[in-house]
Amino acid sequence: MQKEESTSFTQPDYTLIRKALEIVSGKWRLYIILLVGEETWRYSQISDRMPAVSEKVLAGELKALVALGVMDRKVYAQIPPRVEYSLTAKGLQALPILEKLEKLGQLFI
């Protein structure tokens, strides 16, 4: 008889995987996160660098990222209105992992 090797396979936590996918599942969310990075960007700066995205879609993706706790939205009470976006502490912690997804894409080009 052969002795069976023990494998230390850990069952993936599908709840955590589902939450991670929720963050990057929007068509433009991952790109927005990587674009903003560690900086603070005004809405117009993000929009200018993403000409393929309609204003409605961009606003919706930014709103979703804020609701998910990935990004902060700061509104200044001035005329004309100024809105700035930056990653939250959690968003900054996730940034290196999300940058690896870009490298994963390079493997399959």
Secondary structure, DSSP 8 states (H G I E B T S, - for coil): -------------HHHHHHHHHHH-STTHHHHHHHHTTS-EEHHHHHHH-TTS-HHHHHHHHHHHHHTTSEEEEEE-SSS-EEEEEE-HHHHHHHHHHHHHHHHHHHT-
